[in-house]
Amino acid sequence: AREIDKISPKIVTDAFSRETGLPLLLLDESIRFQADETRQWFSQRVMGQPRAVDLVVDLLAMVKTRLTRPGRPIASLLFIGPTGVGKTEMAKSLAEFMYQDRNRIVRFDMSEYADPGSVERLIGGSYSTVGTLCKRVREEPFTVVLFDELEKADLSFFDLLLQILGDGRLTDAGGRVTSFTNAFVIMTSNLGADTYGHGVQGFANTTESATNPQEPHDDSPMVQDAVRHFSQKVREFFRHELFNRIDRILPFVPLDRSTIHSIAKREIVQLLRRDGLAQRTVHLDIPDGVIAFLAARGYEPQYGARPLKRAVQRRLVTPLAQELNQHGTDEILKIQTKLAGTTIKIHAARENLLGAGQQQSKIQDTVYALAERSSHIRRKAQRLVSCSAAQRLRDEVYRREQAEKAERKKGNQRRLEALYSDSSENSAYWEQRKLLDRISSHLIDSLQVEEEIRIKLYTDQEVDQRAYEKKLDQLKSEAADRLLELFLMRATGGP
């Protein structure tokens, strides 16, 4: 049997990071917190809200230096502002930053808990001693708990919220205590949105907004007015004891025209990543005029970015889908979009890559070839992850982990020591875990390289051919190594 790696603080930290999803940035004291980089990271995801981004970055700096108050949630935040301005997106971005998964959110729509009977479901009651809120947080203690549209909840819910925010714990109907001290508690509310400037007063100077496409400053009248308005509405609605337990109140201001235009560009990039385009050889040309048209059609300050998404879906995605349906999935297409009055015209033509004589065509041929090769490598990586041998390996690892949990629950210390002893069985388990991690990492790397190449292809960016060929050669070699390791492990019954 191979020797097990000696345990060191770094190995323990890395293992804890993989198990919880927490970034090494917050676990490893040798890694410094870069506030400017973190601010830029959040600003790219939550646009037009510099004040909210700054407050979140300040909070993460406190978490990094372990200056948050003990015995309470890591943070309790109230996102207040009109609809569609990034409140839920900020919660998802925080989950992505903290746990590398933007869907790692325990989310509750509080409009579903508008009566005492429904609130009872959160902690259990007459029908069950298992509450949905307590159960999900116990299963995943390192998470973001999101209470959406908080003001719509029944008043009895706020008594539960007092316990969560004040003591960092909640007792369900069965007497089990659930700790919230490893979770972020985020609440969102539209309080005051219907009376704030009637949705447009903060944007009276549209000429200045169009000529000066910068995000609103914290000292601008619009931002200061929004902060005062929404903060006052929160104070009027919440009881004093609950208001004082909230760590931060983050006002989100209405989006201006320049921000809507930036979001429109991001929507186009996200469109290029959808399977229907990412898995086909398609060159999509969307000029700035089309993006500006979509931004103008989707600009409704009182509703945030949601009208923009509807405009992109109705005016661009729907006709694009109709055009793609006219061609086979194996065809190489160049799709051009242009503005004709109040309509976006879309035309797709087959690309004849053979015999292209111009330099630009040669460059495109090269990028197409790289994209096709990256797709082939990615598909092989997906087949490797889902093959029967890999699945059997995951089953063996799962059974071992379940056995460990069962013995730990029984308190069988002798059996636990046997499981962790320096035996061939234990060594095989860790080698299986490492191989599965390498197979998963190979798939992630393949997906990332393919996405990079296709984004450059669709946006006509220059491509370092030699560098990407080297990456693809390395991925191909890694695939062969992983396949050989998997075959040997299954053939020999162990590492």
Residue, then its C-alpha position, 0 to 999 in steps of 0.5 A: a500500500r502506498e504511504i498516506d501523505k503526512i498531515s500538515p496545516k496546509i493539507v487540513t486547510d485544503a481539505f476543509s476548503r473542498e468540504t465546505g466550499l469556503p475560499l482559501l482566501l478566508l482560511d489561509e492567513s498567509i493569503r492577503f485580502q485584496a480589497d480592490e480586486t474583490r470590489q472589481w469582482f463584485s462590480q462586474r456582477v452587480m452593476g450600478q451599485p457602488r455603495a452596496v459593493d463597498l459595504v460588502v467588501d468592507l464586510l468581507a474584510m472583517v470576516k477575513t480578519r475575524l473581527t465579526r461578532p461571535g455567537r451570531p451569523i457571520a453577517s446579517l444584511l438587509f438589501i433595500g430598494p426597488t425591484g430588479v436592481g441587483k439585490t438577489e444578484m448580490a446574494k448569489s454573488l456573495a454565495e459564489f465568492m464565499y462558497q464557489d457556487r452561486n446556487r448555494i443559497v437557502r432561499f425562502d420567498m416570504s410571500e409564501y409565509a404570509d400567515p402563522g400556519s405557513v410560518e410554522r413550516l419553517i420550524g415544524g409544528s403540528y404536522s411535523t417536528v422537522g422545519t424546512l428552515c432548520k433542516r436545510v441549514r443543518e444539512e448545509p451550515f456554510t451557506v447564504v440564507l436568503f429571506d426574499e421580500l421580507e415585508k410580506a411575511d407574517l408578524s410571527f416570523f419576525d419573532l423567529l428572526l430575532q432569535i436568528l439574528g440575536d443568538g445565531r440559533l433557532t430551536d425547531a418543534g422537535g427541540r433540536v437547536t440549529s446554529f446559524t453562526n456559519a451562515f450569512v443571513i440576507m433579507t431583501s425588501n421593496l419597502g418604499a419602492d412605490t413612493y421613491g420619486h415615483g420611479v423617475q425623479g432621480f433620473a431627470n437629467t438624462t442628458e448628463s447620464a448619457t454623456n457621462p456613463q459613470e456609476p452614481h457617486d456616493d455623494s450624488p443627490m440621487v444616492q443620498d436621497a435613496v439612502r435617506h428614503f429607504s432607510q427611513k422606510v425600514r425604520e418605520f416598518f421594523r420593530h426597534e429590537l429587530f432593526n438594531r440586530i441587523d448588521r448592515i442596511l444596504p440601499f440599492v438605488p435605481l439603475d441609470r441609462s449607462t448601467i442598463h447599457s452595461i447590463a445589456k452587454r453582459e446579457i449578450v455575453q451570457l447569451l453566447r454561453r448558452d448551450g444552443l450557441a456554445q455547442r455549435t460552430v456559430h459566429l454571432d455578430i451583434p453591433d453596438g447599435v443593436i445593443a444600444f437599441l436593446a438598452a433603450r427598449g429595456y430602460e424602465p427605472q421603476y422596474g430595474a433590469r427586468p424589462l431589459k431581459r424581456a427585451v433581449q428575449r423578445r427582440l433578439v433571442t426569439p428571432l435568433a432561435q427561429e433563424l437557427n432552426q432553419h439550419g442543421t446543428d452541424e453547419i458552420l454559420k455566420i449570423q449577422t444582426k442589424l437594426a431596421g427601424t424598430t426591428i432587429k433583423i437576423h440573417a444566417a449564412r453558411e461559412n465556407l472555411l475551405g479556400a478562404g484567401q484573406q488573412q482575416s478568414k485564415i485567422q477565423d479558420t484557426v479559431y474555428a479549428l481551436a473551438e472544434r478541438s476544444s469541444h471534442i476534448r470537453r465531450k471526452a472529459q464529460r464521458l470520462v466523468s459519467c462513465s460506468a467505471a467512474q460511477r462505480l468508483r464514486d459509489e465505493v467512496y460514497r459507501r465508505e463515507q456513509a459507513e464513517k458517518a454511521e460509526r461516528k453517529k454510534g460513537n464507535q471510536r474503535r471502528l473509526e480508528a480502524l477506518y483511519s488507520d494506516s491500512s491498505e483499505n484506507s490508502a485505497y479510499w484516499e487514492q480513489r478520492k484523489l483520482l475522482d478530484r483529478i477527473s472533475s478538475h480535468l472537466i472543469d479545465s476543459l470547460q473553461v478553455e472551451e468557453e475562452i476560445r468560443i467567447k474570443l471567436y464570437t467577439d472577434q478577439e485575437v487568439d494566441q494560437r500557440a498558447y491555446e494549442k499548448k493548453l489543448d495538448q495538455l488537456k488531451s494528455e491529461a485525459a489519457d492519463r486519467l483514463l489509464e489511472l481509472f482503468l488500472m484502478r478498476a483492473t487491480g481493484g485498488p490504487 
